[in-house]
Amino acid sequence: MISMKFGGGGAVHVYEVVTRLAKRHEIIYFPTALAFVNDRETLEKGTKALESLKIRVVDEFFTILEKKEKFEAKGLKRYLLRNRMAKELSKYYAEEKVDFLYDPNLHSPEIFYFNYGIKFGITLHEPPFYKDSLTYLRRLIKFYGINPYTGKGFHTRFLYNELIAKPTYRKLLKSNEPTFIAGISEAPLKLSGLKGEVIRPGNAFNRSLLKYRNNGKEDYVVFWSRLNQDKGIQEIPEVLRLINKRRRTKLILMGKFFDKYNYKRFWSKVRKYSLDVEYLGFVEREKLNSIVSKARLLLYPSHVDGFSLVVLEALALGTPVVTYDIPAMISVYGTLNAVRIVREFDVASMANEALKVLSLNESQIIDLMNDPKLLSFLELHSSWDNVANAIEGLILRYMG
């Protein structure tokens, strides 16, 4: 199952993997209830795009379109009714005969409701729920807070985990156990407490990024991603403030702010600390590659990641990284000298590690970014074919 609406690193993974598998196998797409938040025109356009990639949309989908309003729940209602809608939607798909069911990015529970006896596998990019409730709550309070504009915050996320996600998926996993569970790294398995396999490599980058390496550095640091609390946007000014006590540093910021709350908070801190920040918004790919490749460092205080294509692409472009010790970073990047990992929320340590990297001359940075272990890592992750092959091998192994 793949989402009708693409966006983020998980969607990139799904697109790159599924389009490759479609060249080797017959792929049938079963839209989940989440797809129906889109209008009919968008859905019809999406199905044509998939079919042009030799991915057949299940025939019953077009019947469902006639009664689309049954699956159009939005906002809180969408989360509260997700399980019921998934069960209802799966009834329409019951007659389709398949050899194996696979969800490459689990966001919705439809796959658990298909006829029993059909083998199925799921890949996790993020945990479907967080096992350790107290640790999750403590972390949420620290990095997520409460948005005064919407009233949403750590409490709404925590309650969703405890009252909806955790009981729903635990019940489904017990009543209809998947043939396999896989993670794009160890992170989603560890955080959910689920047992499974780790896909290696779990993600990849476009090999063309490598041409930007070793072409010189300029005196700035960079950050790009979704500009929200999950990615640590509010901690970046705190880190820069500490760096500036010893070395005046410019930040180039790229991406879209998640909401007005994050936007106002961030720029209030920038003004308060007199920071040098150049905000470029969304940047086309070639320009982004050039900017990141010339940066001396990627500051990446992320709290929520399953793998992080941002970190992977920064390394491919020849730029060192300082990040937090969340499970994804330790699992994927923990052995690389070019990725400096500090304790989560420890902005002082992040600033200190950043200063160590910023003190390196260009020759030392080149040596760091051409370490044999890093080059071997990049070679493995430089082709989506490697990811697709790993997933194909996993599916074929369990189909027998």
Secondary structure, 3 states (H helix, E strand, C coil): CCCCCCCHHHHHHHHHHHHHHCCCCCEEECCCHHHHHCCHHHHHHHHHHHHHCCEEECCHHHHHHCCHHHHCCCHHHHHHCHHHHHHHHHHHCCCCCCCCEEECCCCCHHHHHCCCCCCEEEEECCCCCCCCHHHHHHHHHHHCCECCCCCCEHHHHHHHHHHHHHHHHHHHHHHCCCCEEEECCCHHHHHHCCCCEECCCCCCCCHHHHHHCCCCCCCCEEEECCECHHHCCCCHHHHHHHHHCCCCCEEEEECCECCHHHHHHHHHHHHHCCCEEEEEECCCHHHHHHHHHHCCEEEECCCCCCCCHHHHHHHHCCCCEEEECCHHHHHHHCCCCCEEEECCCCHHHHHHHHHHHHCCCHHHHHHHHCCHHHHHHHHHCCCHHHHHHHHHHHHHHHHC
